Amino acid sequence: MRRLTISIDDDLADTFDRFMQDKGYQNRSEAFRDLLRGELDRDSVDHGGARHCVAALSYVYNHHERQLAGRLAQLQHDHHDVTVSTMHAHLDHDNCIETMILRGHTQEVVQFAQALIAEKGVRHGKCSVIPVESDTNGHAHHHRHVHLRPHR
């Protein structure tokens, strides 16, 4: 592990200390590492450096919207290779929330999530993308799946 020293103004240091306390961090180093990891992961996804990812996609939609439920289901079937699981819950008489776990090539996952969120009638869509490294070596078992581990 390497030690870095940074200097920040007092107001920013106070804000960081409040952030750290609010989030339950025990020390500044761990809080800073998590912030840095998150920003580096976002940058990696934004600039094509993350080849594979896992993602959590959540969105709210009105199930009375004309043919929306069918369009959403069709999109999921069309992208069955990146869709791992979907959870559906009813919020009220009109609105539903769905949360999907996705995995695959980052570009495909992000494009699918963006297409689904852009469907007319989908509200409050958000996708959290986590870069992962693919690990297909070093395992003695002979079943077909890819092992993924966090990128950083």
ABEGO torsion letter per residue (X at the ends): XBBBBBBBBAAAAAAAAAAAAAAGBABAAAAAAAAAAAAAAAAAAAAGABABBBBBBBBBBBAABBGAAAAAAAAAAAAAAABABBBBBBABAABBBBBBBBBEBAAAAAAAAAAAAABBGBBGBBBBBBBBBBBABGBABABBBBBBBBAX
